[in-house]
Amino acid sequence: MDDALAFIYGNELIIDFNDDKTRLIFTRSKKYITPPPTNSLSQGTGFALTSDGYLATNYHVIRNAKKVEAVGLNREFPQSFNADIVAVDSINDLAILHINDDNFIDFGELPYSISDRIARKGETVFYMGYPRTDIVGYEIKTAIGHISAIEGLYLTSVDIDQGSSGSPLFDDEGNVIGVTVSILPNNCTNLEANYSVKSQHLLKLIETVDGINLQQNNKTKELSHPDRIEAIAPFIYLLKVTH
């Protein structure tokens, strides 16, 4: 929310974004979201949940989407697939997608698992995603940090940027423990910090979808960190969303 203007008017909190097109209006009982302009394009990150085409991301990444395209850039040949939205949790800002494309076969066997435990403060964590591809290019990015707080969302010191929304947050053994959701604005604090939704909420959303059979077998636990990054990268996807 860099350079966003927030103000109180009567019984409402109003947030205007610097794109001059988006306004959020919060009241005591409901939230109004002004949709983005027709045929606009936004980007985020998603990651594989199963070998047969299920992906996780943030709800705000695919909100009001007319079309979602999952682009795999970390394989021998770049792959692009159409994806359907099959489940959302707007409260915890999560969504599940499923590849619906004649060219899709499978992701292959996933090298990581999704943990149901609560991380501890001070734990080393890392993320992988596609921030600001317009500036830093289409190579997948990764950064390491620590869990700073665990009340509610995870507050971490991992260095991320716009476009990282929906990226998996891993512990130092390569288990998914969260989903990156937002950046703490620089004008709020000097902390290098961001928020991630805990993986417990993702697991609950997964339970609502018939046909998702998670493969809980971490194959990266004994790898060096560079080797772990290399093993995980093919399962992280750039999401291109048409509104």
C-alpha positions, 0 to 999 in steps of 0.5 A: 500500500505504498503511497496510499491515502487513508482518511476517516469520513463519518462512519467510514474508513476510505483508502485511495491508491496511487493508481487513481483507479482503486478505492476501498471503503470500510464501514462497520458492517460491510466492505465495498471494493471498486473493481479495477478497470476492464481488461486490466492486467495484474500479476502475482505468484502461486505455488503447486499444491498437488501434482495434478494441477491445484495451486494456491495464491492470495484471494486479492491476486485473483479477485474480480478475475476474468482470466487467470494464467499460470506461467511456469518459468523455471522449467526447461521450457516455459509453460503457460496454462489457463487456471480456474478459481475453485475455492476462496477464503476472502477473510484470510485472503487465500484462493485455490486454483486448478489448471484447466488446459488441454496442454497440461499433463502434471506438475510432477512430484512435489518436493515440499509439504505443507505444515500444520504447525505454528512457527516460532519467533526467531525461526529462519524462513524464506520465500520464493516468488515473482516480484516486480517482473517489469523492473527486475525481470522474470527470474524467480526471486528468493529471500531469507529472513526470520519470524518476528511475531506470530500473533494473527498473521506471521510478521517476518523480516523477509525482503519482498516487493509487489508481485510476491503476493501468493508466494509460499513461505518456507521454514528452513527445512523446506516445509510451507508454513505460510502464504505471503500476503502484504508488505508493511508500508515503509512510511509506517515503520523502519522495520523491514517486514511483511505479513504471511497467512499461516498455513493452517488456514490454507489447509482448512481451505483445501479441505473444502475442495473435493479431489485434493490429495496432498502429498506430505513428503518433504524431499528437500529437508537434507539438501543444501539451501541452494539445492533446495531452492533449485528443487522447489523453483519449478513448482512456483508459478507467475500468475497473470490475471486479466480483470 
